[in-house]
Amino acid sequence: MGEIRFVDREHIEEAAVLADSIFRKEGQPSMAEEFPAIFSGHYECSVGYYAEGKLVSFIGVVPSLIQVGSATLPLFSIGSVCTHPDHQGKGYAGALLQRVFEHIEASGGSLLYVSGDRSLYIRNGCAHFGSFRSYAFTPEVMQSLTCEDARITIREAAESDRFRLQAWSDSNEVRYQRSLYETSVLVRASALASLSLLEQKVYIVESERQPVAYFILGVPSELGSKENPFVIEYGGTVNAMVQGLAIAFHRHKLSTLRMHVSWHETDLFEVLREVPSTESQNEGTIKIVNPARLWEQLTPYLLAKDDAAARQVHIRNVDGQAGAADVLMNGKLLRLDSQALISLLFNAEPKLSEEILEHSEYRALFPIPLPYAGGLHFI
């Protein structure tokens, strides 16, 4: 008979060994190096299934806080989900996922980011979410964005840039909260770039030798990745940042560069208005563990966005239906299942009835922006 346990610091190395056996190829760094938030042992909320005293199934769990305007939301993220081949198909991962939900509820959390979209997650109330535009920059596009301005230059970030990087990150209206130390750890871990067999580069953009922006890239390395280069994170003055991207594109002799931009980043959309793009969504999937609590936690953001509209919308949990909610909008009661609620809250073009979309409160308050899960904080 097996048992489910939280994996403490003393036993987290066993989890890293299991994850490496599933996800790592020869020559790649250990998962423990790339995902310190999971495998350092500083958090003890990851869960494991033990059979005869041996860890055979694992879910890495990381708590964080995200900022959405003036609202602070507790967020949990899961990744490094794996089961030993000899124990697959026995329902262990599903049992672990339920324990994760219980922990989030007990912790006062409301949201879960999942770095995947397996049927296991969809069956348990997770759904794709968010509204983004995906750009695939080409040499021709970058040439059109390049401004013959000798004042704009780029250089690799130095130790003396830490406060600048932190200030730019903290200035984003929608972001993960993180300390100076956390930023340093995440940059050094280089999780997303390493996972794609790319090399991570952190660049500072200067205008007349004054730092004004930054961006982080995953670019080709000696490992010969088949993945296309991509932008991991960025901040600062938008025009200068885009000019810096064009310089880096040519410096690395790239043929393409991928970038995802959320619907709320209107200044960046304006700069890229002539660049072809496609509709996309956030990375992975999301679950609303406690809809009523999430709505309460969002109150500061909602009141600042439209005080009158926010006071006309209320969300209550539905007993016996995890993730579902009764939405009271201007006196009209609507019952939404978990996927419909996620679509209402976070998607710019939700697949919902006209009855909902015609409400002025809907147009005033939604969608609600969330930080991109496919950046430095990828789990």
N, C-alpha and C positions, 0 to 999 in steps of 0.2 A: 504494500500500500504506500503510495507516494504522499508527499506533503508540499504545500506551497509556503514559501518563506520569503520575507524581505532579505535581500542579499546585503550583508553588512561588509564593512571594510576588510574584515579578516578573510572573507570568502569571495571578494570581487575578482580576484585574480583568476579563479576558476571560471568565472563568467567570461572573462576576456579570452581565455584559452578556447572555450566553446565557440565564442563569436569568431575568433580567428580561423577556427577549423571550417566554419561555414562560409565566411565572407572574404578571407584573405587568400591571395595567391603568393607563391614563392617570390621573395624579393620585396613584397609590400610591407610597410610598417604595420605594427600591431594595432588593432582597434583601440587598445588602451592609450596609445600615443595620440591617435586622431580624435578620440572622443573622451577627453578627460572628465567632462561633466558626468559621464556615466561611470567610467572605470577608475576614477581616482579614489573612490570610496568616500568622498566628502558628503555625498548624499547617500542615504541608505533606504531609498524608496523603490529601487529596482526590485523586481520580483523574479523568483526562480521556482521551478518545479523540481523536486528532489525525489529520485527513485532509488531506493536502497542506499540512501545517503549520498548519492552522486547527483550533481546538477545536470539535468538533461534538457531543460527548456528554460528560456530566459527572455525577459522584456526589460530593456533599459528605460528608466523613467527619470526625467529631469524636471524639477520645478523652476519656474522663472516668473518674473513680473513683466508685463508689457504695458506700454503707455499708449493710450488712444486719446489724444487731446488731453483734457484734464482728468480723465478716468484712468485708474490703475487696475489692471485685471490680473488675477492669479492665473497662470497658464502652466499646464503640464505638457511635456512632449515625450513621445516614446520612439525608440529606435533600437537598432541591434537586436531585433526580434528573431530568435533562432531556436531550433529544436534539433537535438542530435538525430541523425538519420535513422538510428535504430528505434527511435521513439516517436517518429512522426505519424500523424494520422490517429493519435489517441486522444485528441481534444485538450492536450495540455496548454497550448497557447490560448485557447478560448477561456480556459479556467483562470489563467494568469491575467488575461485582459479584464475579467470581471473583478479580480482583486485590485487591479489598477483603478477601475471605476470607483470601487469602495474607498480606496485611499484618497482619491480626489475629493469625493464627497466629505469624508472625515476631515480633510484639510481646509475646507471652505473654498475649494476651487470650483470653477465652472466650465473651463474650456480644456480640450485636449487636442494637441497637434499630433498627427500620425504621419510618419515618413513613409507612407505607402497607401495603396488602395486595394489590397487583397480583399477577397470576398469575406474573410473573417471580420474585417473592419466594417465593411458595408452592412453586413448582417447585424452588427452591433451598434448601428446608428450613426456611423461616420459617413461623411459625404464630401465630395469635392466642393471647393468654396472660393470666393473672391473673384474679382474682375481685374485682369491684367491685360496689357498689350505686350506681345513678344516681338522683339526686333532681332533681325539677323543682319548685322552690318556687313557690307561688302566693301571692297576697295572703292567702287564707284560711289556708294553712299557716303563713305568716310571722306572722300574727296569733296563731295558737295557740302559736308558739314565743316570742312576745314576752312578756317579764316586765316588769311595771311597776316597774322598778328604776332610779331616777334616778341611781344611782351608775355605771351603765354608759353610757359615751359613746364616740363615735368621732370621729376627726379624720384628715385626710390626713397621711401620713408626712412628716416634715421631715428635713433634713440631720442633725440631732442624733439621729435614730433608727437610724442605720446599725448600731451595735453591738448594739442590741436585736434588730433584724431578723436579724442574723447569729446571735445567741445562740439565738433561737427556732428558726431553721432547723437549727442544729447539734444541737438537743436532740431532733430526730426520730430514732427508732431506725432507720428505713428512709429513706434520703435520698441525693441526689447530694452528694458532697463538693464544696465550693466555698469560695473565699476571699472576703474582704470585697470585694476588687476585682471578682471574678467576679460576685458578687451585684449590685453596682452596674451592671456592664455589661449583665447580663441584664435587670434592671429597666428600664434606659434603652432597651434594644432593643425591648422590648414586642412580641416576635415574634408570639405567639399572638393577642393582641388585635388587632394591626395586620393580621394575615393575615385576620381575620374582619371587618375594617372597624369594629372597636370601639375604644373609648378605655380605656386601662388606668388603674386607680386603685389606689393602695396605701393602706390604712387601718390605723391603730393603734387598738386597743380599750383603753379605760382604765376602771378601776374605782376610784372615789374618787380620780380624777385620777392614778392610777398605771398605767403601761402594763402590760398583762397578756397581750395577744395581737395578732395581725395577720392580715390577709387581703388578697389581691390579686384584683381583679375586672376583667372586660372588660364595659364598659357601653356603651349606645348613644352614638353620636357624631354629629356633623353630617354624616358620610358616608352615614348612612341605611342601615346594614347590615341584611340580612335574617336574620342570625344571632341566636340568642337569647343574652342575657347569660350569663356563666358565671364560676365561681370558678376562679382560676388556681392559687393557692397559699394556704396558711394555716398557722398555728402558734400556740403558746402555750396558755393556759388554755382548755379546750374550751368550757365553758358560756358564758364571756364572749365567745368568738369567735362562737358561734352567735347570741348576743344582738346582737353587733355587725353580723352579716350582716342580721339583721332590720331594724335601724335603717337600714343602707345601702339595703336593698331599698325601704323607704318613701321615703327621701330622694331616690332616683333615679326614683321613681314607676314601678318595674318591674312588669310583669305576670307575669314568670317569671324564674327564675334557676336555671341548671343547676350541679350539683356531683357530683363522683365521689369515692367514699370506698372505700378498700381494706379488705378483710376483716379485716386485723389491727388496724384503728383502733377497738378495742372501746369506748373511752370516748366517741368521737363517735357510734358506732352507738347507744349507750345514750341519748344526748341526743336522737337523731333516731328513736327506736324507734317512735313513733306516726306518723311521716311516710311516706306512700306512696313506694315506690321500685321500681326494676326491676333485674334482673341485668344486669351489663355486664362488660366486660373492659378491660384496659389499652389505651392508645392505640397503634394500629399493630400491628406484629408483632415477633417476636423470633426469633433464630437462636442455637442453641448451637453455636459453632464447634468447641469442644473439650470434650466432656462430662467426660472424666477430669480435666482441668485445672480445670474449673468446680467439680467436687466437692471437689477438694483446696483450692481457694480458699475454699470455703464451710465448711471444717472448723471454724474458731473459732465460727461461729454454730451449727453443728449440735451440737458438743460441749456448748455452753452450754445448748442447748434440751433435749437428752436424751442424755447421755454414753453410756449403755449402748446405746441404739438406734442412735446414730451409728456406733458401732464394729461394728455388725452389717450395715452397708450399704456396698457398694463399687461403684464405677462404672468401667468400662473402655471405651475406644474400640473400635469395630469397624472393622477394616481394610477399606477399599474402600467403606464406607458412611458418607458424611459426615453427622455429626450423630446417628447411631445409637449405641446403647450396650448393653453387657451389664451388667445390674444384678444384683448378687449381694446378695440380701436374706435374712439369717438362713439362709445355706447354700443357698438356692434361686436358680438362675440364670434370669434373664428377659432376653430380647433385645427391645429397644424401638426402633422407628424414630424419626426426629427429632421428628415431631409427637407421638407417644405419650410420649416422654421429656419434652418441654415440658409436656404435660398433667400428667404425674406430678409434676413438680417445682413447678409454679406455679399450678395450678388447684385450687380448693377442691372441685370436683366433677368429677374427671377422667373421661373416657370410656375406662376401662380395665377389664380383666377382674376378676371377683371374686377371682380367685387372687392378684392384687396387692393389692387393697383390703383383704383380710382380714388382712394382715400387721400386727402391732402396731407394727412399725417405721414403716410407712407412716403410721399414725394419729399417731405420736409426732412425726414430723419434717416432714410435708408438710401444706399447701403452704408454699413458701418465698416470703416477701413481696419484692416489688421496687418501687422508686419509680415513681410515675406519670410516664409519658412525655409527657403532654399539658399540662405546666405551663410554668414559666419556661424549662426546659431543652429544650423542643420544638425539634427540628431539621428 
